Amino acid sequence: MAKLLRKFYFPGFRRWLLYTCLGFLVIIFGLALILKARPVTIIYNLLWDILSFIADRIPPTTSGIIAISLGAVLLLYALFRANKQIFSLIAPDESSMLEALDRYQMQGRGLKVLAIGGGTGLSNMLRGLKEYSSNITAVVTVADDGGSSGKLRESMNIVPPGDMRNCIAALAHDEEIITKLFQYRFDNEAAESLKNHSFGNLFLTALVELGGTGNMADAVKQACNILKTRGIVLPVSNIPMSLVAKMADDSLVRGESNIPKADGKIKKIFCEEPIPPVLPQVIEAIKLAELIILGPGSLYTSVIPNLLVPDLLQAIDESKAPKIYICNVMTQPGETNNYSVSDHVKAILDHTEKGQKIIDYVVVNNAEPDKNQLAKYKADGQYPVEVDSFELKKLGVKVISANLLNKGNLVRHNPKKLAKTIIKHLGVVAP
């Protein structure tokens, strides 16, 4: 019996449940005293007869009020502690239950956001956006042909999984541990076939194989369901894309991973025939979107490749949703050397059909990076992207300017600042 009582008492929630019941009993006792219920007044008089040597007897009405007050305090305290314990289990990352409920409600009624891109830029932005909406669709490029993704693409004849892996991890509820797990790379020399492959890439490849159809979109959907992501991730196509860059000297560079290495001025990029068909779910997501975002990310190898699919480009043009381009903070060697913000926008527009409207706003950083950071980036040939507002105005693009920098050694967008800037601009109250 004692063992059973200890089991009931010591676990925190059961303890607060017991205190809640006790609080109710004390309140009921107090009410009974005020109403002069006979069984209770008999117990009351008996208790005061026993305690008469301590103090004078307090009238039943006064005693009832005191009992109700004590019971209410005990009840409220027990409910508060029980609530706190339950909350710590179901929402450990939030600072209060009200904040958690507000955030979850905001996510449920959040904007239908469609974000298009690839690389680390897109996944970094998603970390901030998921705090405001669970109605996020990330459309990811399928042009990657380097590293682990490139090897799996070639050997398994599948869409490269790397960028989708990063987006899934970014949208996952327990983002930190999922990111570490998905980024983990096997380096055991005894397992040569696994060497340099990330767990996330192998996880998605395994899901493709289990499906038996080679369909990466289905595999990614399953991964999103398993990890309970706040949004969905879609490849722009179920067929890999092969990029070709036409340089300023009219030479051609083939392969996404080779384009930055050429270290020349890019005139235009195009896709080798046949152009992969857009995923139908992507077109449907564009039609439903209340906000369309391009970038951030590598201009020619992450953002523009998605626009090389004609049906996707047409769907964006036909959408009535606001269309925002998130410009990179720093230039990128081999892709955007000496580019201003308007140069980024012009490059995107050069890959669209005449008259198509796919950028209404451009989001830019207006904060100066740390001098030590700039010195490090300068050594790699990277500089802050110049915001040339006058040229942007001539292009018919409105500028949204804010301090978007993250702290740390890398000059990158702060996900929360970036998301808050976007949401605030659209007139949605940000927490």
N, C-alpha and C positions, 0 to 999 in steps of 0.2 A: 504493500500500500504506500509506504514512504517513497519507494522507488518511483511509483506511478505519479505521485504528487510532485516529486522533483522534476520528472520528465515534463510535467505540465507547466511547472512554474518557471524554470530557468530559461527555456528558450524565450527570447524577448517578446515576440508577438503574443504568446500565451499569457505572459506576465501582464501585459497591458490590457488584454482582454479580461483578466481577473480583476484588475483595478477598475476597469469600466463597470463591471458588474457591481463591485463594491460601492462605487460612486453612486450608481442608481439606487442601491439599497439605502445608502445614507440619505439621499434626497427623499426617497419614499418615507423613511423614518421621520424626517423633519416635517414633511407635509402632514403626516399622521399626528404629530404633536400639535401642529397649529390647528388641525381640525378636531383635536381632542378625542381621537379614536381610542376607545376604552382599553383594548389589549396593549396598545403602545403606552398609554399613560400609566398603566400598572407597572410595566417594565421600567418606565421613566422614574416613577416614584421609588421603586426598589433600588435602582442604581443610585439615586441621590441619598437614600437612607444609608447605603453602604459608604458613599463618599462624603457624608455630612461632616466628617471630621476635617475635610480639606477646605471646603468653602461653603458659603450660603447657597441655598437652592436657587437656581435661575428659573424664572417662570417658563412654563411649557412653550408659549408662543415665541419667546426670545430664543429658547433652546432650539425650537424648530427652524427659525431663521438661520441660526448658526450652523445647524446640521445641513440645511439645504445649501448654504454657501460652501461649506467644506466638501460636500458631495459633488457640487458643480465644479469646484477647483480640481478635485480628484478625477472627475470624469473628463474634463477638458485636457488635463495633463496626460491621462492615459490615451485619449484619442490622438493627441498631438504626437506622442511617442510611437504609437502604433502606425500612424500615418507616415511618420518619418522612416520607420523601419521598412514598411512596404515600399515606399518611394525609393529608398536606397537600393532595393532589389530590382525594381522595374525600370528605373531611370537613374542609374548611378552617375551619369555625366551632367545632370542638371543641378542647379543650385537650389531650386525650390519646386514644390509640386505645382504651384500656380504658374511658374515659368514654364515648366514642362508641359502642362496642359495647354497653355497659350501657344507654345511652340508647335505642339502636335496639331492643334486646331488650325494654325497658320499653314502648316504643311499640307493638311488635307484640303484646305480651300485655296491653296497657293496657285500661282500662275501656272498655266501650261507652257513650260519653257522647252524650247528645242535648241540645243547647243551643238554646233557643228565644228569639228576640228580633229585634233589628234595630238600625240606627244604628251609631254608633261603639262603643257599650258592648259589644255582642256580639263584634265583630271584635277589640276590644282584649283581651277575655278569652280568645279562641281562641289568641292569640299565646302565652299561658302554658300552656294546656291541651295544645297540640300537643307540648310537651316531655315529656309523660307518656303520651300515647296517640296512636295513629294511627287509632283506632276512633272518630272523632268525626263526628257528623252535626249540622250547623248548619241549623236550620229558620228561614227568614227571612220576615218580613212582606212582603206585597205591596200595602200601602196607600199607599206613598209617591207623592205627586203633585206634588212641587215640584222646582225646579231642572232639571238635565239629565235625571234619571230621569223626571220628570213630563212633560217635552217628548217624550221617546222613547215613553213610555207612551201619550200621546195621539196622536202622529203615526204610530206603528208598530203601535198596538193590541197591545202586549206588556206582560208583567209588568215593573214598574220594576226596572231592574238594579242600581241604586246600592248598596244594602245587601249584595247578593250579591257584587258586585265587591269590596267591602271585606273580606268574609269569605274569599273565595278568595285574596286577596292575603295575608291574615293566616295562612292555613294553608299557603301556598306555602313550599317549602324555602328559596329565596333571597328571603326576605320583603322585605328592604329595597329591592332594585332593582325587584321586581314592584310593590310599593306605590307607588314613585315613578312607575313607568310607568303604572299603572292610574289614579293620581290626576292625571296630567298633563292639563291642560285647554288646549284650543286657544283662542288669543286673537288670532289673526291676522285683522285686519279684512278681508283679501282673501278669507278663507274664512268668510263670514258664516254659512253653514249648519252649520259646525263649531264656531262660537264658543260658549264656555262648556261645551261637552260634554267629559267626561273620556274619555281613551282607553279605560279599562276598560269604560265603558258602551257605547261604540261596538264594542268587541271582542265583548262578549256579544251585542249586537244583530246583529252580522254573523254570529255562529254560529247565532243563531235563524233568520236569513234563509237561511243555507246549508242548514239542516235542512229548510226548505220547509214546516214544519208550524206555525210560530209557537210551538213548545214551548220555553219557557225552561228547564225542568228538564233537557231533553236538552242544551241549549246549555251550561248550567252544568256538567253532567257532563263534557262534552267539554273545557271549560276546566280543570276539576280534573285530568283526565288529562294534558292538555298541560303543565300547570305542576307535575304530580306533587305535589299537595297532600297533607298529612298528615290526611286526612279528606275528607268530602264536604260539599257545600252543596246545600240543597234549598229552593226556594220553597215556602211552605205550600200554595200552589195555583198552577195554571197560568193562572188568571184573576185580573186585578187586582181589588182590593177598594176600595170607596168608603166612607170613614168619615163618620159623623155624630156630633157630640157634643151631648148634651143638657146645657145649663148649669143652674146653680142657679136661675136665673130662668125656667126652662123654654124659653128660646130655643134654637134649633138652629143649629149651626155645621157646615157641610158642607166636607169636604176635609181630609185629614191635615195639609197645610201651613198651613191656616187656623186650626186648633184652638188652637195656642199663641198665635197672634196675637190671638185674641179676648180674652186676658188676663182670663178670668173663672174662677169655680169650676166645675169639671166635675162633673156629677152622674153621668153614665154615657155610654158611647159604644156605638154599634151600627153595624151594617153595612147599607147600603142593599141592598134586594132586587135581584136574587137573591144569596144568600150563596154565594160561590165554593166549589166542592167541594174538600175536602182532597186533596192528592196521595197516591195509594196508597202510594208509597215512604215517605212520612212516617209513616203508620200502622204500616208494617212496622218502621221504625226505632224507633218508640216501644215496640213489643212486644219488640224485642231489647235495648233500652237497659238498662244496669245503673245508670245515673245520669241523672236528668233535671234540667236547669237552666233556670230562667226568668231572663232579664235577664243582665247589667245593661243599662239603656237607658231611653229615655223611656217612662214608665209607660203613658200613654194612647195614644201613637202608634207605639210599637215593640214593647212586650211584650204588652199586652192585646189588640191587634188579632188576634193569632194565636189567642187563646182564643175569638174570636167564631165560629170554625168548629166547629160542634157535634161532629162526628166526632172531631176532634183532642182536644177537651176530654174526651170520653168515654174515649178511648184513654189519656190521661194518668191519669185517675181509676182506670182498671182496671189500670194498671201497678203492679207490686210494687216497682219501683225507688225508691230514695230521691229525693225531689223537693225541690230547693233553689231558693230565690229569692235572687238577688244584689241587694241594695238599693243604690240610688245613694248616692254619698257626699254630694252636694249637692242641694238642692231645685232645681226647674226652673221658671223663670217661665212662667206661662200654663198649666202642667200640675199642678205639685205645690207651689204656694206654701204655706209653713207646714206642710207634711206631715211627720209623724214616720214612723218605720219601720212602726209598726202601721197608719198611714193608708195606706201603700203596699200592705201586705198586705190590708187590708180592701177596697181598691179592686179588687184582683185577685179576691178571693173574691166580691165583689158581681157579678162578671161570670161566675160559675159557677152551676151548678144546685145547689140545696139538697142537702147531704149529700155533694157531691163533694169528694174530698181531693186537692188538687193542690200543696199546700205542706207539707212536713214540717219543713224547716229554713229559716232566713233568715240569710244571711251579711251581717254589718255591719262597718263600719270603726270602730275605737275610738281612732284617733290624731287628734290635733288638727292641723288644717292650719296652715301658717305664717301669721302675722299679716298679712304683706303680701299673701298670697294671699287671705285672708279679706276684707281691705279692698277688693280689686279685685272680688271676687264680690259683696260687699255693695252696691257701686255698681250692680250689675246685678240686685239683688233676689234674690240667691241666698245660702243659708245651709246650714251642715252639717245633715244629716238627724238629728233627735234619736232616740236609741235608747231607746225606752220599753219595757223588758223586761217590766214587769208586764202591760201591755196585750197584749203578744205572747204571754205565757203564757196569758192568758185565751182567746186565739184558738187555743190548742193547737199553737203553733209554737215549736220549739226554736231558740235563738239561738246562732250561731257567730260569735264576736267576735275580731277580730285587727287588727293594724296593716296596712292594705292600701294605704296611700297611695304614690303614685308621686312621684318628685322632678321638679322643673320648675315652670313657671309655672301649669300647670293642675292643679286638684285632681281627680285621677282615680285609678282603681284601678291599682295596679302589676300587670301581667299575671302575672308570676312569683309574686309574693306571694299573689295571689288563687288561682291554680291550686294552689300548694303548700298553702294553707289547706284547700281543698276535698279534695285528695287525702289529706292527713294525717288529716283528720277521718274519712275513710272507712277508715282503718286501712291505707292503702298507704304503704310506705316511700318518702319523697320524697328525691331526691338532694340 
